[in-house]
Amino acid sequence: MKKKITAGLLALTLALSLAGCGDDKAAPDEAAGTESAGGTESAALNEETKASGETEQIISDSASFDLNGADYVTLCDYSSIEVTITGRYEVEDADVTDYLAQLLLEYGPFYTDDPEKTTIEEGDIVDVDYVGKKDGVAFDRGSAEHQLLDVSNNSSVDGSKFIDGFTEGLIGASVGDTVDCDVTFPENYGNEDLAGQPVVFTFTVNAIQKEMTVEDVDDEFAKEQFQAETAEEMYTELYEYLESAARYDRERDTYQAVQDYLLLNCTVEVPEDYLAARLSDYRRQFIAQNCGGEESELESFLSVYYGKSVEEMEDYWEEMTDRSIRLELIMDLIADELAVEIDEEEFMSYASQMASGNGYGSVEEMYPAYGFGDPVYGETYFKKLYRYDKALDQLITSAVVHVNETGADNETGENSETGTDNETGENSETGADNETGETGEGS
């Protein structure tokens, strides 16, 4: 059980550091092909591409298009976008305590000494030392200290079973007692010297245990489970983690709200041939990754894993892909108006981080995930999304963000702020994997 909590937190922290701020209202696999370049579509395609080991050279149908937003978009006033986001974005001490309780439940149970119990009863967990002896002589690997035993189930607390009768004599013993238990190893026991032999296990009862609660967490537990020197340091780490998660939620919600505002207030004409090409690319990739490339397997796969017919899923793909394209075209025109340029050195540094963070050996291995298997298109598309994110960062900085914080002390829980890097969430050039909004094919 040691370090399980630490490992879990590290995984969650990594997820926060790499995840985008796309729409979390759709399941990642369902929205694949529709979301921002590190949102739902990108995550799905990354995993699918890596899992398949696909090496066949593919030319994307979408690669033949090089659209300019100016030809299809009438922009709204984006100079000071006003949006409202709703959520819990402040962390209180009670949140840390509640989260620790959740971790104890999820990764436990953990046990500590129960000073109020002195006599072992059915169902108890006990801390014991024991020595196994054959003919009065301790045998190898038959002794242990501070072992937690489930006396009723004749097992350790992790469920590992002992030979019959091992804990039988502990019921009724008291803390501090020494108890002998006579047992016989089974005939088929792996150690020939002990197989079928009678032995005596001498137990010393150190303590009866109770399930640990937040109030029982001490420095020793913090060091073992969180690799923190003290419980206070552990609480600080948990507080910082929750603050990081709250900042992530706020960034995600702010970017989503701004994207939704643009889609609602800008006018976009989506070229039907481009929409058809994007849908064709996604459909082909979906079948390749999920149905072994067999069109005939699509109906069965969608029914089993999505509970949808082919027609229902195609309608969904079209709706989401249309939304993605609209936002791409909007951001393309805004990036032009804001004269957004890409610094190649900065871009390559970011692309390398993205490739490494998503398990690719190089950016060249990553690009096909953005191009539906087409590496050349994938690189071009990835760079476009990166540019759109840089433009979106500027919109976020000037946005007026009203916060309806759930659980706030005041009656409305609402306040408003002009977006800044600290308050609305600096994109920190994680943008191309998350904030272009509803656009990407990979990440």
Secondary structure, 3 states (H helix, E strand, C coil): CCCHHHHHHHHHHHHHHHCCCCCCCCCCCCCCCCCCCCCHHHHHHHHHHHHHCCCCCCCCHHHHCCCCHHHCEECCCCCCCEEEEEECCCCCHHHHHHHHHHHHHHHCCCEEECCCCCECCCCCEEEEEEEEEECCEEEEEEEEEEEEEECCCCEECCCCECCCCCCHHHCCCECCCEEEEEEECCCCCCCCCCCCCEEEEEEEEEEEEEECCHHHCCHHHHHHHHCCCCHHHHHHHHHHHHHHHHHHHHHHHHHHHHHHHHHHHCEECCCHHHHHHHHHHHHHHHHHHHCCCCHHHHHHHHHHHCCCCHHHHHHHHHHHHHHHHHHHHHHHHHHHHCCCCCCHHHHHHHHHHHHHHCCCCCHHHHHHHHCCCCHHHHHHHHHHHHHHHHHHHHHHHHCEEEEEECCCCCCCCEEEEECCHHHHHCCCCCHHHCCCCCCCCCC
